[in-house]
Amino acid sequence: MRLSVFGIGYVGVVTCGCLAELGHELVAVDIVPEKVAMLAAGRSPIVEDRIDGLIAEAVRQGRLTATGDTAAAIARSDLSVIAVGTPSGPDGGVALGAVEAVAAAIGRAIRAKDTPHTVVMRSTVPPGTAEERVIPILERESGRRLGEGLAYYANPEFLREGSAVQDFRKPPFTLIGAPPGDDAIELRALYSPIGAPVHVTSYRVAESVKHISNVFHAVKLAFANEAGGILAAYGVDAREAFRLLCEDRVLNISPAYLRPGFAFGGSCLPKDVRSFLSLADRRNVAAPFLRQVLAGNQAIVERVFDLVARHGRQPVALFGLAFKQGTDDLRESPFVLLAERLLGRGFELRIYDRSVQVARLMGANRAYIDREIPHLERLMVISPQAALSGSRIAVVGHVAPEDRPALLEALAGHVVIDLAGMPDLRSHPGIAYHGLCW
């Protein structure tokens, strides 16, 4: 393919070198003459393992040139990659000035062409950038509409400095954000020699995945460093402890728990977070990151309460009381906390949970609920229909599979707040649906 890459920085140079290696013809574009001159001479403007050889070979073979002329680059290419910087702005948000400027320049150059042109965003941008910022600029400046001689894709990179070339050659997957119904055939062809799985999704999801990936990396580092400091204060080799933690590929290093939804609870997680923090306190080890875990969890309960309260003080049916489906363990259940909050603010409440039978609760479990909701038996009902009878708001935490048909049948006319992400709820006719994280 004939490609132009805008931005001779870290991402742009690696993109040029690796795509040239795959046999494509590229022209790199930048507003800094020194970068253009270096790349045109076959020298990389960045320091990165293996990149010097790739750039030198690409220039030697005539597959890579460099220019400061946007119009010339667009005229010589069919697909343009945007790889300009997106630094933090004064408020901490992403500064999109360079992205918008290059999009406008590309759009003006496309206007002078009589052939279709594709624009691909590799820069890290926040969700909504495609639809709210870049596409309107491209359409305005090019005089074309998306899908009518103009194509746009979000294609975030996942390159680590120091191993970027290897990451480009062997990525875990290729991610493409596209308009509805567009299977991104052109980009699939571009990356086909790499052989990694290709995931085509919406613009906003593709844009968000790069953001949350980096945030997750930061979270993992902060957790490891902070927890490691606490362990070291007790004579523990934290590197060895974390090595063994990572041996668990079922729960620890896995998709487990990485499903956005309602707050966590139960007899283990809240207790052990508090216990670990107490270890830090006894050795005077700072743990600011871990101290926010329980506070953040409580904030989710408050967010759901606010969603309910937004609809007025109407009767509420709560589905799920145990901390998760298939158990009757009520200890530190976030659904108990939500029920307490609703009752305390005067909401009429009915609760249905197939697994919870008040008469069978015993021990610490019974003591906990007697302390938190002393008259629970008055609130519990025996069927989904009984919970929904007379209610106007349904909060769906978890529902046993055998109860779902009855729930769906009786929901018509309700405001539904879905904490579980049930597909049947999202498409249910006749309800006012609110998903917690979707």
C-alpha positions, 0 to 999 in steps of 0.5 A: 500500500501507499501510506503517509505517516504524520508525526515523526515521533516514537509511534510514527518512526516505529510505524514507518520502520515496521510497515516498510519491512512488510513491503509498504511504501511510506512517506513520513511527514513532520513540521520539524525540519530536523526530524524530516532531514534525519529520516530522509537520510536513513537515520532514526530520530528516536532511540529504540532497539532494532529501529535504526536498521529498519529505517536505514534499510527502508530508505535504502530500498526507496520504501521510506521518504520524508517531507514537511509537505502535507499536500505532497504526502497525501497526493502520494498515498491512499492511507494516512496514519496520524501519530502526532503527540497528545500530551496532557493539557492544563486540566489533566485532559488530553491536549488535542491541538496537534491532532486537530491541526493535522486532521485539518491539513489532511482534510484540505489535501484530500479535497484536492484529490479525486481518489478515495482516502483513508485516515487512521488514528494511531495517537492515544486519544480519549473516547469520543474523539473520532465522532466529536472532533476528528471526523467533523474536521475531516469532513469539513476540510475535505468536502466529503462525507464519511463513507463517500470517498473518505474513510476513518479508523481508530487503530491504537498502538500498544508499543512499549518503549525498548521493545516497540519493534517486537511489540509491533511484530507480535502484538496480542491483537490488532484493534480497529475502531470502525463505523457500524457495518464496516469490517475494516477490510483495508486495515485487515489487509494492511496488518494481515502479514502479522497474523495476530487476531483482529478485533473490530469494534466501535470508535469509542471502544477502540479509543478507550481500550488504549486509555484503560490499558495504560491506566491498568498498567499504572494500577498494577505498578502502584499495587505491586510497589505499595504492597511490596513495601508493606511486605518488606516491612515484615521481612517478606521477599516481595519479589518472590511473593509476587512471583507466586501470585502471578503463577495463578492464571485462573484468578490473579493473572486472568480476566477474572474480576475484570468485568465492570459492574457493582461493588464487591463484598463478601466475607473475604475481600473487604476484610482482607483489604482492611487487614492488609492496611492494618499491617501497613499501619503497624509498621508506619508504611504509607499506603495511599493507593490501597487506602482508596480501594474500600472508599472507591467501592463504597462510592459505587454503592452511592452511585447506584443509590443516586441512580434510584433517587433520581427517579423520585421516592418510588417503591423499589424491587431489589433483585439479589441480596447476597454478595453474589449469586448462588450463595446466601452469604450476606456479610458485607454484601454491597446489596445489603449496603444499598438496601440499608441506604434505600431504607434509611432514605424512606424508600419502600423496598421489596427484596428477592433472592432465591438463595437467601432464606432468613430462617436458615441464616445462622452464625456470623451470617445471621448476626451480621444481617440482624445488626444491619437490617433487623427486620429483613424477613418483612422485606423478603418476597418469594417470587420475582412477581411479588417483588415487582407488584406495586414497585416502579423501580427494579434494581437487578443485581443478580438473578438465578437463571430459573427466575429470569423468565418470570422477571422479564415477563413482569418488568413492563412499565418499570425503570430498570437499573441493571447492575449485572449486564443482562443482555435480555434486559438491555433489549427488553421492550417497555422499560426505561433501562439504565446500565451501570457501566454500559 
